[in-house]
Amino acid sequence: MVGQWADFQYEIYLNGMTGAVPRLPTDLTRLEELAEHRLGPGPVGYVAGSAGDGSTARANRDALERRRIVPRMLRDVRERDLSVEVLGRTLPAPLALAPVGVLSIMHPEAESGAARAAAARGVPYILSSASSTPMEEVAAAMGDAERWFQLYWGSDPEVTASFLARAKASGYSVLVVTLDTPLLSWRPRDLDRAYLPFLHGVGTANYFTDPAFQAGLAKPVHEDPNAAVLRFLGLFGDAGHTWPDLAFLREHWDGPIVLKGVLHPDDARLAADAGMDGVVVSNHGGRQVAGSVAAADALPRIAEAVGDRLTVLFDSGIRTGDDVFKSLALGARAVLLGRPYVYGLGLDGQAGVDHVIRCLLAELDLTMALSGHASVSTLGPESLT
C-alpha cells in the first residue's frame, strides 16, 4: 500500500495531458453544493439536512477547523503506510464508509454501487438497517470484501435476532449498533417538504424481506404495502433500551460489537464494562440533537477514558484528508465517512464513490507526508494546536 493513495494526483495530471479532467471536484467540500444543483431537493435535503437549525452540523465542522496541524520537517517520509489494525482486522487505510440508509433516493445503484466502490479499494462498507437494498444483495455485490452491518435497534426482538442471523450468514463481520436514533429528530428540511422516504416503502428492504417481520403481517407485503409500512414505523426505534439490554445483542452476535453515537466518557466506560468492542464518537452528523456537543470536541476525552479498552472510531464532520489526520491525532483509530460519498454516489454512481474515496485518502497521504509522518501511528495530540 506504500505510496498508493498519493499517486492519485499524478494519475489525474497525466490524464490531463490528453484533455481529461475529473468528472467531480477534487475538493470534496464542493460536492454538497453540486448535489444541491443537480439532484432533487427532497433527496438532497434528506441527506444534507440536520436537526433544528443545523447548529450541531456547523459545530462539527468548526471543531475540526479550529484545530490546526503543526508540520514537522526533515523527517523521512518517502515511504508511507496508512494501514491500521481495527477490531482484529488490518485495513489499508483508517477509513470505512459510514452507514447511510435509503441510498436509492440518490442513485439507482444505491447501496450496491457504494459497496462495490468500497470493496474495490479495500475500505469496509457499513450497511444500514434502513437500506433500500436487502443485505444479501449488497453482500453478493461485495464478494469477499470487508463489510459491517449497522443495526437500528428496534422494539421487536424477533426481528432484531433475525437481522443479526441474516447479517452473519451474509458475511458481515462487525455489528455497529446506532444508539442515538430511538426517535427521529426535528428536521426542518424534511418537515418543510413532508419528505420521509420510509412512508413510501423506501429504506425498508431489510424489513420487508425479513421472515420475522413478515410473520407479523396479516397479508404479504405486496398485497398490503401500507400495513407493512405502518408495522415498520411501529418497530423501527425503541426509546426504552438500557445498558443491560446489550446482553441480548451479545447473545445473538459472536463478533465485534461497536456502539455508535457515544459522546460522553462515562457512556464509553459503560460500553467497555458491558463487554463491547468499540465505540463510534458521533452525533449522527448533527442529525439528531440540535445544540449537541461537536463530535471532535468529545473525541479526546473518550479516547483518554477508554482508548486502552475499546477501539475508538469517529464520524460527524469528516470532509477532507486533513479532517481524517486531525481525528486520528485526537485519538480515533479510524474514521467513518458519510455525506461526501453519498453525494459522490448521487452525482456519478459507483464511480463517484470511488472518486471520493481516492481523493480523501490521497489528501490524507499527502497531508501526512508534508507534516512529517510516515505512519498513522505517529499521529497524536502534539500533532495539532
N, C-alpha and C positions, 0 to 999 in steps of 0.2 A: 504493500500500500504506500510505500515511501514515494513522495512527490506526486502521487496520482492526482490529488484533488487540485492543487495549484496549477497543474498543467492545462486545466480547462481554459485558462485565459489565453494561452498560446494557441490552443485549438481555435478559439474564436478569432484571434488575429490572423491566423493562417487562412481560415475560411474567408476572411475579409479580403484576401488577395484576389479571390475570384468574384468579389462583389457581394458575397453573402454576409448578412448580419443576423444577429439573433432575432427570432420571432417575438420574443418577450424581453422586457427590460432586464438588465443585469443588476440594477438597483431594485432589490425586492420590495423596498418600501413604496415603489410606484405601482405595484400590482393592484392594490385596492382601488385606487383611482381609475385605473384602466378597466377593472372589472365593473365599476360603477357605470362607466360609459357604454360598455359592450354587452352586459348581461342584464337580465330582468331585475327591476327594483325589488321585487319580493324576495327572490333567492339571495341577491347580494345583501339586502338588508338583514336577512336571517343569519347570514354568516358574519357580516361585519358588525351587526348590532350588539349592544351591550345593555346591561341593567341600568335603569334610571337614565340619568343624563350622560352616561358614559364616563363618569369621573374615575372609576376603577381602571378601565382600559387605559385612560390617559396616565393614571398614576403608574401603571405597569411600565409604560414607555419612559416616563420621567425617571423612574427608579433606575433603569438601565442606563439612560443617557447621562444621568447625574454622576455616575461612576466613570472614571476615565482611566484608560490603560497607561501604564508607565513603561515605555520601551527600554530595554537594556541592550547595550552594544557589545560588539566584539565577542560574540558567542557563536560557536559552530552550529549553524542551522541548515547546513547544506542538505542533510537528510532529516526528514521529519516523520514522526509516527503519530497518527491521530487515533490509533486503536485504543480501546478501553475494555476492561472487564466489567460487565454489568450482569448481575444476577446469575453468575455462573456461566455466562457465555461471552465470547470475545466478539466485539463489534468493530468494524473497520473505522468507525468514527463515532464520536459521542452524540449520536443523533438517532431518534426514532420519529416516525410520523404519528402525531397525536390522533386520538380517536375523534373523528368528526362525523356526525351522522348525516343522513338524508342527502348524500352526495349526488344523487340523480337529479336534484334540482339545479345543479351546476353544470353537469355534462352527462351525456348518455353513457359514457364509460364508467361513471360513478366509482364506487369503491374498488372494483376490479382494476380499473385503469390506474388508480393511485397505488394499489397494492403491487401491480406489475412493475411500476416505476421504482418503488422501494426495493423490491426483490432484485431488480437488475443492478442496483448499487449496493446491495448488502445491508440496507437500512431496515430495521424492524418496522413492520406496519402494524398499527394497533387498530383493530376493527371495532367500531362502535356497536353496541347492542342495537342502537337505533339506525342501523344501516338500511339502505334501500336495496341491498343485495344479500341473500342468505349467506351465512358464514361458510357453508360448504362450498358455494360457488367461488367465493373470494379465496378460500384455501386452494381450490383447484387452479385458480389463476396464478398462484404464487409458487407452485411446485413445492420444493423442499425449503424454501426461504423462511427466515425467521419471522414469525407472526405471533402477536399477542392479542388477547381478547379483553375488551373493556365491558364491564357489567354495570348497567344501571340497575341497582338493587331494589327490585320491586316488592310488592306486597304478597305475591303468590309464591310460596317456597317450592311448589312443584315445578313451576315454570323456571325459577332460578336454577334448581337442580338439573332440569332438562337442558337448559342453556349450557351449563358447565360441562355436562356429559357430551353434548354435541361439539363444543369447542375442543375438548380434549381429544375426541375421536377425529377431529379435523386437523390436528397438529398444531393448535395454538399452545404455546409453551408457558406463557406468563399470563396471570389474571390481574387485570387492572380494574379496581373497584372504585367508581366515582362516588364520593361521599357528599359532595356539595350540591346535589340536584335532587333532593327528595320532592321538591316542587319546582315548577318553572318560575323564574323571577319576573318582575315587572319590566318588560322590554318594549319601550315605546315604538321602536321602528317596526316591530312585528304587529303591535297592537293597532297602530295607526292604519295599517292595511288589513287588519284582521287576518294575518297570514300565519298559519300554523300547518305545516305540511302533513303532520300526523292525522289531521282531520280528514285528509283525502287519501289516507292509506299509504302515504309515502314515509319511509323510515320505519316501517313496521314489518319488514320482510322476515326478520328472525322470529318475530312473534307469530305471524300468520302461517309460517311453515313449521311451527313447533307443535309436537303432538300433545304436550301438556296444556298448551294454550288452546289448541283446537278442542281438547276434551271439555273445556268449559263453555263451549258454544252450543247453542241449540241446533244450529244449522252450519254447514260448511261455510268457509269464508266467502267463497264466490257466490253463494246463494243469499247471503245477508251481510254484505261488507260493512254496513253501518253498525250492526251489532258487534262485529269484530273490532271496529274502531273504538266503540264505547268500552268494550272489555279491555282493550289495550290502555285506554286512558285511565281506567279504574285501577290498574295494577302497576302502571309504569313506575311510580315512585312510592316511597313509604317513609314518612317523617317520624316513624316510631322506632326505627332501628337504633340500638345502642351497642356499646363496645362488646358486651358478652355475646351478642348475636354473630360476631365474627367466627365463632366456633362452627357455625353452620357452614360457612364458606370453606373453612379449612377441612371440614368433614367431607366435602364434595369436590375438593380440588387438591391434588397432591403435588402441584408445582409451586413456583414462587407466586406470592400474592403481594400486590403493591396497592396501597391506598392513595387515591388521587383527590386532591383538594385540601391538603393539610397546610395550615398557616400558623399554627401555634406550637411552640416546642413541647408543651405538655401533651398535646394530641399526638405528636410524633413519638413521645415516650410511651404513651398508651398503646400505640401501634406496635412498638417493639415488645412491650410487655405481653401483648396478645399473640405474639409469635408471627407477626407479619414479616415480610422480607424487604419491603421498601416503602417509600412514600414519594408522591409527587407533590412538591411545593407548588401550589396552583390556586388561583382564584377563578378558574374556568375562563381565562382570558377576559375577565371583567364582566362576564355574562350573568353572574348570579347575585352578587351583593354589591349594590351601589354604595360607594363610600368605603369599600373594603381596603385593608392594608394592601399595598403593592406586593406582588409575589416576590420580587427581587429584594425587597426590604425584609421580608420574612425569612428568606433563604439562609442567611448566615447564622441566625440563632438556631434554626432547626439543624443545620449541618453540624454545628458545635454540640448540640444536645444529643444527637443520635447517629452522627456520621460513622461512629465505630460499631454501631449495632445494626444499622439499616442502610440499604442503598438509597441515597437521596437523589431523586431526579427533579427536574424543573420544567415548568412551562408558564405561559402567560406573558406575552410581550415580545417574544423572540421574533426578530425580523431580519437580522443581519449576522454575518460571521463574527463581528465584534461583540454582538449580544451573546453569542454562544461562548466566546472567550471569557466574558465577564461572569457569566453564570457558572462556568467551571471554576473560575477563580474564587467565587463566593461560596463554593462548597458542593456544587452539583456534580454527580458522576457523569451525567449525560442530560441532554435536553430533549423535550418533545416539541416538535414544530407543528403548528396548527394552521391558522388562516392563510399564510403565504402559499402553502402547497395547494390549498383548496382554490385560491384564486388562479394558480397555475393550471389546475385541472379545468376550471371553468373556461379559461381562455384558450387552452390548447390540448386538452385531454391528457393522456398519459405522457406525451412529450412535454407538456407544460410542467407536470410534476417533476419529471426528470431534470428539466432546466432549473427548477427551484432548488432541488437537492444539490445539484452540481455547483450552482452559484454560491449557495450558502457555505458549502464545505470548501470550495476554492478560496472564498474570502476568509474563512476561519484559518485555513492552512497558511495563507499569506500573512494574515494578522499575527499568527504565532511566530512565523519566521522573522518578520520585521520588528517584532517585540522581543526577540531573543530567546524563543522557546522552541525546542525541537521535539518536545513531547508534552502532551496534556498533563502529564503527571507533575510537571514543574510549575503549573499554574497555582496560585494561592492568593490570599488577601493582599500580600505585598506586591502583587502584580497590578494593583489598582490604587487609585487615590480618589 
